[in-house]
């Protein structure tokens, strides 16, 4: 069966349509109105090999917070929908990768239990119209709505763009592993028999 999902979310702050294909090629079609965020979502799609389509309109006259967080909510919900009962997946994924002077580790467990550990100091810098600490808001929303354990650790780094980019790339690579089919285990990867 295709591992795809479509989510629509309409609130007083945002209107979002989001689609994923977990078995894609990393194609991204993005219109959030926040250039740097689109750049990060492009990296997320490319490094996870998840096809990602996002159309978002939000209260950008206020700031990008609601748009970024609500896209994270939708992405998390789409992952849950596309994964179904999670039979045959690896469940766990992790990646440590450099981004110039930055080193980031991301680890994911698609456990069905939301938890986010964020050990990354992201300077409060504006990147285009994206307030860099919104990266944490996005990934917290993904973890909570994607029912996953997500641990992010930035070991070191100075350049804010590189820190945020490293986080998105490492998380994407970890997610790619976690959603990947495990040819040795066609069942649900849990002794409980359910995730």
ChimeraX commands (.cxc) that place a marker at each C-alpha (Angstrom):
marker #1 position 0.00,0.00,0.00 radius 0.5
marker #1 position 1.22,3.52,-0.68 radius 0.5
marker #1 position 2.52,5.30,2.40 radius 0.5
marker #1 position 1.03,8.68,1.69 radius 0.5
marker #1 position -1.02,11.23,3.59 radius 0.5
marker #1 position -2.81,14.54,3.07 radius 0.5
marker #1 position -3.55,16.92,5.92 radius 0.5
marker #1 position -5.53,20.15,5.88 radius 0.5
marker #1 position -5.58,22.51,8.86 radius 0.5
marker #1 position -7.55,25.77,8.96 radius 0.5
marker #1 position -7.38,28.05,11.99 radius 0.5
marker #1 position -7.81,31.74,12.68 radius 0.5
marker #1 position -4.04,32.08,12.21 radius 0.5
marker #1 position -3.12,29.72,9.37 radius 0.5
marker #1 position -4.46,27.68,6.49 radius 0.5
marker #1 position -2.28,24.72,5.58 radius 0.5
marker #1 position -2.44,21.90,3.05 radius 0.5
marker #1 position 0.35,19.34,3.38 radius 0.5
marker #1 position 1.03,16.05,1.63 radius 0.5
marker #1 position 3.74,13.42,2.08 radius 0.5
marker #1 position 4.90,10.29,0.30 radius 0.5
marker #1 position 7.25,8.33,2.55 radius 0.5
marker #1 position 8.54,6.33,-0.41 radius 0.5
marker #1 position 9.33,9.32,-2.57 radius 0.5
marker #1 position 12.54,10.72,-3.98 radius 0.5
marker #1 position 12.86,13.84,-1.83 radius 0.5
marker #1 position 10.84,16.14,-4.10 radius 0.5
marker #1 position 9.59,19.34,-2.46 radius 0.5
marker #1 position 6.91,21.79,-3.54 radius 0.5
marker #1 position 6.73,24.50,-0.91 radius 0.5
marker #1 position 4.88,27.76,-0.49 radius 0.5
marker #1 position 4.91,28.91,3.13 radius 0.5
marker #1 position 5.72,32.59,2.55 radius 0.5
marker #1 position 8.84,32.20,4.71 radius 0.5
marker #1 position 11.88,31.81,2.46 radius 0.5
marker #1 position 14.34,30.36,4.97 radius 0.5
marker #1 position 11.71,27.91,6.23 radius 0.5
marker #1 position 11.08,26.75,2.66 radius 0.5
marker #1 position 14.84,26.21,2.37 radius 0.5
marker #1 position 14.83,24.05,5.53 radius 0.5
marker #1 position 11.78,22.06,4.37 radius 0.5
marker #1 position 13.53,21.45,1.04 radius 0.5
marker #1 position 16.46,19.99,2.97 radius 0.5
marker #1 position 14.07,17.92,5.09 radius 0.5
marker #1 position 12.47,16.41,1.99 radius 0.5
marker #1 position 15.77,15.83,0.16 radius 0.5
marker #1 position 17.58,14.16,3.05 radius 0.5
marker #1 position 14.64,12.06,4.24 radius 0.5
marker #1 position 13.64,11.09,0.67 radius 0.5
marker #1 position 10.07,11.99,1.64 radius 0.5
marker #1 position 8.15,13.84,-1.06 radius 0.5
marker #1 position 6.69,16.90,0.63 radius 0.5
marker #1 position 4.12,19.40,-0.60 radius 0.5
marker #1 position 3.15,22.38,1.57 radius 0.5
marker #1 position 0.81,25.26,0.81 radius 0.5
marker #1 position 0.58,27.58,3.80 radius 0.5
marker #1 position -0.89,31.01,4.34 radius 0.5
marker #1 position -0.52,32.51,7.76 radius 0.5
marker #1 position -0.49,35.69,9.77 radius 0.5
marker #1 position 2.98,36.66,8.60 radius 0.5
marker #1 position 2.16,40.31,9.35 radius 0.5
marker #1 position 2.51,39.21,13.00 radius 0.5
marker #1 position 5.51,36.91,12.49 radius 0.5
marker #1 position 6.28,33.43,11.19 radius 0.5
marker #1 position 5.64,31.60,14.47 radius 0.5
marker #1 position 2.14,30.28,13.77 radius 0.5
marker #1 position 2.99,29.25,10.22 radius 0.5
marker #1 position 6.12,27.33,11.25 radius 0.5
marker #1 position 4.50,25.62,14.23 radius 0.5
marker #1 position 1.34,24.67,12.32 radius 0.5
marker #1 position 3.33,23.20,9.44 radius 0.5
marker #1 position 5.13,21.11,12.07 radius 0.5
marker #1 position 1.77,19.97,13.47 radius 0.5
marker #1 position 0.59,18.97,9.99 radius 0.5
marker #1 position 3.85,17.21,9.12 radius 0.5
marker #1 position 3.69,15.17,12.34 radius 0.5
marker #1 position 0.06,14.19,11.72 radius 0.5
marker #1 position 0.89,13.26,8.13 radius 0.5
marker #1 position 3.67,10.94,9.32 radius 0.5
marker #1 position 1.27,9.14,11.67 radius 0.5
marker #1 position -1.33,8.76,8.92 radius 0.5
marker #1 position 1.18,7.56,6.30 radius 0.5
marker #1 position 2.82,5.05,8.67 radius 0.5
marker #1 position -0.44,3.32,9.58 radius 0.5
marker #1 position 0.19,0.50,12.07 radius 0.5
marker #1 position 3.98,0.84,11.50 radius 0.5
marker #1 position 4.40,-2.81,10.56 radius 0.5
marker #1 position 7.65,-3.50,8.75 radius 0.5
marker #1 position 9.47,-0.25,9.57 radius 0.5
marker #1 position 12.82,0.09,11.29 radius 0.5
marker #1 position 11.24,2.38,13.95 radius 0.5
marker #1 position 14.55,3.87,15.10 radius 0.5
marker #1 position 16.86,6.23,13.26 radius 0.5
marker #1 position 19.81,8.39,14.13 radius 0.5
marker #1 position 22.31,10.60,12.36 radius 0.5
marker #1 position 25.32,12.65,13.36 radius 0.5
marker #1 position 26.46,15.06,10.71 radius 0.5
marker #1 position 28.71,18.06,10.28 radius 0.5
marker #1 position 27.68,21.37,8.74 radius 0.5
marker #1 position 30.97,23.21,8.42 radius 0.5
marker #1 position 31.90,24.16,12.03 radius 0.5
marker #1 position 28.69,22.63,13.45 radius 0.5
marker #1 position 28.14,19.03,14.59 radius 0.5
marker #1 position 24.57,17.81,15.23 radius 0.5
marker #1 position 23.07,14.49,16.33 radius 0.5
marker #1 position 19.40,13.60,15.89 radius 0.5
marker #1 position 17.79,10.39,17.15 radius 0.5
marker #1 position 14.21,9.26,16.53 radius 0.5
marker #1 position 11.99,6.49,17.89 radius 0.5
marker #1 position 8.58,6.19,16.22 radius 0.5
marker #1 position 7.29,4.80,19.49 radius 0.5
marker #1 position 3.80,6.28,19.57 radius 0.5
marker #1 position 4.86,8.28,22.64 radius 0.5
marker #1 position 5.65,11.96,22.03 radius 0.5
marker #1 position 8.76,13.35,23.68 radius 0.5
marker #1 position 11.26,15.94,22.53 radius 0.5
marker #1 position 14.66,16.58,24.07 radius 0.5
marker #1 position 16.26,19.73,22.65 radius 0.5
marker #1 position 19.88,20.36,23.55 radius 0.5
marker #1 position 20.76,22.97,20.97 radius 0.5
marker #1 position 21.50,26.59,21.68 radius 0.5
marker #1 position 20.13,28.47,18.68 radius 0.5
marker #1 position 21.00,32.18,18.77 radius 0.5
marker #1 position 17.98,34.50,18.50 radius 0.5
marker #1 position 18.93,35.65,15.03 radius 0.5
marker #1 position 16.58,36.52,12.16 radius 0.5
marker #1 position 17.41,34.55,9.01 radius 0.5
marker #1 position 15.46,36.31,6.28 radius 0.5
marker #1 position 12.07,36.49,8.02 radius 0.5
marker #1 position 12.65,33.31,10.06 radius 0.5
marker #1 position 13.47,33.77,13.75 radius 0.5
marker #1 position 16.05,30.98,14.23 radius 0.5
marker #1 position 14.61,29.66,17.55 radius 0.5
marker #1 position 11.47,28.73,15.58 radius 0.5
marker #1 position 13.41,25.64,14.53 radius 0.5
marker #1 position 12.73,24.25,18.01 radius 0.5
marker #1 position 9.02,25.09,17.76 radius 0.5
marker #1 position 8.81,23.23,14.45 radius 0.5
marker #1 position 10.50,20.07,15.68 radius 0.5
marker #1 position 8.60,20.05,18.99 radius 0.5
marker #1 position 5.35,20.22,16.99 radius 0.5
marker #1 position 6.55,17.38,14.72 radius 0.5
marker #1 position 7.49,15.19,17.70 radius 0.5
marker #1 position 4.25,15.86,19.56 radius 0.5
marker #1 position 1.93,15.30,16.61 radius 0.5
marker #1 position 4.09,12.59,15.02 radius 0.5
marker #1 position 3.95,10.60,18.28 radius 0.5
marker #1 position 7.70,10.14,18.31 radius 0.5
marker #1 position 10.66,10.47,20.61 radius 0.5
marker #1 position 12.98,13.07,19.11 radius 0.5
marker #1 position 16.34,13.97,20.60 radius 0.5
marker #1 position 18.36,16.82,19.12 radius 0.5
marker #1 position 21.88,17.57,20.29 radius 0.5
marker #1 position 24.06,20.31,18.82 radius 0.5
marker #1 position 27.53,19.37,20.01 radius 0.5
marker #1 position 29.07,22.68,18.95 radius 0.5
marker #1 position 28.85,25.44,16.39 radius 0.5
marker #1 position 28.76,29.21,15.92 radius 0.5
marker #1 position 26.97,30.14,12.69 radius 0.5
marker #1 position 23.20,30.25,13.25 radius 0.5
marker #1 position 22.33,29.28,9.67 radius 0.5
marker #1 position 24.63,26.27,9.92 radius 0.5
marker #1 position 23.19,25.20,13.31 radius 0.5
marker #1 position 19.60,25.25,12.05 radius 0.5
marker #1 position 20.54,23.60,8.76 radius 0.5
marker #1 position 22.48,20.88,10.58 radius 0.5
marker #1 position 19.47,20.19,12.79 radius 0.5
marker #1 position 17.12,19.83,9.81 radius 0.5
marker #1 position 19.53,17.62,7.87 radius 0.5
marker #1 position 20.33,15.33,10.81 radius 0.5
marker #1 position 16.65,15.01,11.72 radius 0.5
marker #1 position 15.77,14.23,8.11 radius 0.5
marker #1 position 18.43,11.53,7.91 radius 0.5
marker #1 position 17.26,10.00,11.20 radius 0.5
marker #1 position 13.65,10.06,9.98 radius 0.5
marker #1 position 14.67,8.40,6.71 radius 0.5
marker #1 position 16.11,5.47,8.67 radius 0.5
marker #1 position 13.15,5.21,11.05 radius 0.5
marker #1 position 10.44,5.04,8.36 radius 0.5
marker #1 position 12.49,2.72,6.13 radius 0.5
marker #1 position 11.23,-0.82,5.50 radius 0.5
marker #1 position 13.03,-3.51,7.49 radius 0.5
marker #1 position 13.25,-6.61,5.25 radius 0.5
marker #1 position 14.04,-8.83,8.25 radius 0.5
marker #1 position 10.97,-7.87,10.28 radius 0.5
marker #1 position 7.63,-7.51,8.50 radius 0.5
marker #1 position 5.73,-7.12,11.78 radius 0.5
marker #1 position 5.33,-4.25,14.20 radius 0.5
marker #1 position 8.78,-3.59,15.73 radius 0.5
marker #1 position 7.70,-3.89,19.37 radius 0.5
marker #1 position 7.32,-6.71,21.87 radius 0.5
marker #1 position 3.91,-5.20,22.68 radius 0.5
marker #1 position 2.79,-5.87,19.10 radius 0.5
marker #1 position 1.58,-2.29,18.68 radius 0.5
marker #1 position 3.16,1.15,18.45 radius 0.5
marker link #1:1,2 radius 0.2
marker link #1:2,3 radius 0.2
marker link #1:3,4 radius 0.2
marker link #1:4,5 radius 0.2
marker link #1:5,6 radius 0.2
marker link #1:6,7 radius 0.2
marker link #1:7,8 radius 0.2
marker link #1:8,9 radius 0.2
marker link #1:9,10 radius 0.2
marker link #1:10,11 radius 0.2
marker link #1:11,12 radius 0.2
marker link #1:12,13 radius 0.2
marker link #1:13,14 radius 0.2
marker link #1:14,15 radius 0.2
marker link #1:15,16 radius 0.2
marker link #1:16,17 radius 0.2
marker link #1:17,18 radius 0.2
marker link #1:18,19 radius 0.2
marker link #1:19,20 radius 0.2
marker link #1:20,21 radius 0.2
marker link #1:21,22 radius 0.2
marker link #1:22,23 radius 0.2
marker link #1:23,24 radius 0.2
marker link #1:24,25 radius 0.2
marker link #1:25,26 radius 0.2
marker link #1:26,27 radius 0.2
marker link #1:27,28 radius 0.2
marker link #1:28,29 radius 0.2
marker link #1:29,30 radius 0.2
marker link #1:30,31 radius 0.2
marker link #1:31,32 radius 0.2
marker link #1:32,33 radius 0.2
marker link #1:33,34 radius 0.2
marker link #1:34,35 radius 0.2
marker link #1:35,36 radius 0.2
marker link #1:36,37 radius 0.2
marker link #1:37,38 radius 0.2
marker link #1:38,39 radius 0.2
marker link #1:39,40 radius 0.2
marker link #1:40,41 radius 0.2
marker link #1:41,42 radius 0.2
marker link #1:42,43 radius 0.2
marker link #1:43,44 radius 0.2
marker link #1:44,45 radius 0.2
marker link #1:45,46 radius 0.2
marker link #1:46,47 radius 0.2
marker link #1:47,48 radius 0.2
marker link #1:48,49 radius 0.2
marker link #1:49,50 radius 0.2
marker link #1:50,51 radius 0.2
marker link #1:51,52 radius 0.2
marker link #1:52,53 radius 0.2
marker link #1:53,54 radius 0.2
marker link #1:54,55 radius 0.2
marker link #1:55,56 radius 0.2
marker link #1:56,57 radius 0.2
marker link #1:57,58 radius 0.2
marker link #1:58,59 radius 0.2
marker link #1:59,60 radius 0.2
marker link #1:60,61 radius 0.2
marker link #1:61,62 radius 0.2
marker link #1:62,63 radius 0.2
marker link #1:63,64 radius 0.2
marker link #1:64,65 radius 0.2
marker link #1:65,66 radius 0.2
marker link #1:66,67 radius 0.2
marker link #1:67,68 radius 0.2
marker link #1:68,69 radius 0.2
marker link #1:69,70 radius 0.2
marker link #1:70,71 radius 0.2
marker link #1:71,72 radius 0.2
marker link #1:72,73 radius 0.2
marker link #1:73,74 radius 0.2
marker link #1:74,75 radius 0.2
marker link #1:75,76 radius 0.2
marker link #1:76,77 radius 0.2
marker link #1:77,78 radius 0.2
marker link #1:78,79 radius 0.2
marker link #1:79,80 radius 0.2
marker link #1:80,81 radius 0.2
marker link #1:81,82 radius 0.2
marker link #1:82,83 radius 0.2
marker link #1:83,84 radius 0.2
marker link #1:84,85 radius 0.2
marker link #1:85,86 radius 0.2
marker link #1:86,87 radius 0.2
marker link #1:87,88 radius 0.2
marker link #1:88,89 radius 0.2
marker link #1:89,90 radius 0.2
marker link #1:90,91 radius 0.2
marker link #1:91,92 radius 0.2
marker link #1:92,93 radius 0.2
marker link #1:93,94 radius 0.2
marker link #1:94,95 radius 0.2
marker link #1:95,96 radius 0.2
marker link #1:96,97 radius 0.2
marker link #1:97,98 radius 0.2
marker link #1:98,99 radius 0.2
marker link #1:99,100 radius 0.2
marker link #1:100,101 radius 0.2
marker link #1:101,102 radius 0.2
marker link #1:102,103 radius 0.2
marker link #1:103,104 radius 0.2
marker link #1:104,105 radius 0.2
marker link #1:105,106 radius 0.2
marker link #1:106,107 radius 0.2
marker link #1:107,108 radius 0.2
marker link #1:108,109 radius 0.2
marker link #1:109,110 radius 0.2
marker link #1:110,111 radius 0.2
marker link #1:111,112 radius 0.2
marker link #1:112,113 radius 0.2
marker link #1:113,114 radius 0.2
marker link #1:114,115 radius 0.2
marker link #1:115,116 radius 0.2
marker link #1:116,117 radius 0.2
marker link #1:117,118 radius 0.2
marker link #1:118,119 radius 0.2
marker link #1:119,120 radius 0.2
marker link #1:120,121 radius 0.2
marker link #1:121,122 radius 0.2
marker link #1:122,123 radius 0.2
marker link #1:123,124 radius 0.2
marker link #1:124,125 radius 0.2
marker link #1:125,126 radius 0.2
marker link #1:126,127 radius 0.2
marker link #1:127,128 radius 0.2
marker link #1:128,129 radius 0.2
marker link #1:129,130 radius 0.2
marker link #1:130,131 radius 0.2
marker link #1:131,132 radius 0.2
marker link #1:132,133 radius 0.2
marker link #1:133,134 radius 0.2
marker link #1:134,135 radius 0.2
marker link #1:135,136 radius 0.2
marker link #1:136,137 radius 0.2
marker link #1:137,138 radius 0.2
marker link #1:138,139 radius 0.2
marker link #1:139,140 radius 0.2
marker link #1:140,141 radius 0.2
marker link #1:141,142 radius 0.2
marker link #1:142,143 radius 0.2
marker link #1:143,144 radius 0.2
marker link #1:144,145 radius 0.2
marker link #1:145,146 radius 0.2
marker link #1:146,147 radius 0.2
marker link #1:147,148 radius 0.2
marker link #1:148,149 radius 0.2
marker link #1:149,150 radius 0.2
marker link #1:150,151 radius 0.2
marker link #1:151,152 radius 0.2
marker link #1:152,153 radius 0.2
marker link #1:153,154 radius 0.2
marker link #1:154,155 radius 0.2
marker link #1:155,156 radius 0.2
marker link #1:156,157 radius 0.2
marker link #1:157,158 radius 0.2
marker link #1:158,159 radius 0.2
marker link #1:159,160 radius 0.2
marker link #1:160,161 radius 0.2
marker link #1:161,162 radius 0.2
marker link #1:162,163 radius 0.2
marker link #1:163,164 radius 0.2
marker link #1:164,165 radius 0.2
marker link #1:165,166 radius 0.2
marker link #1:166,167 radius 0.2
marker link #1:167,168 radius 0.2
marker link #1:168,169 radius 0.2
marker link #1:169,170 radius 0.2
marker link #1:170,171 radius 0.2
marker link #1:171,172 radius 0.2
marker link #1:172,173 radius 0.2
marker link #1:173,174 radius 0.2
marker link #1:174,175 radius 0.2
marker link #1:175,176 radius 0.2
marker link #1:176,177 radius 0.2
marker link #1:177,178 radius 0.2
marker link #1:178,179 radius 0.2
marker link #1:179,180 radius 0.2
marker link #1:180,181 radius 0.2
marker link #1:181,182 radius 0.2
marker link #1:182,183 radius 0.2
marker link #1:183,184 radius 0.2
marker link #1:184,185 radius 0.2
marker link #1:185,186 radius 0.2
marker link #1:186,187 radius 0.2
marker link #1:187,188 radius 0.2
marker link #1:188,189 radius 0.2
marker link #1:189,190 radius 0.2
marker link #1:190,191 radius 0.2
marker link #1:191,192 radius 0.2
marker link #1:192,193 radius 0.2
marker link #1:193,194 radius 0.2
marker link #1:194,195 radius 0.2
view
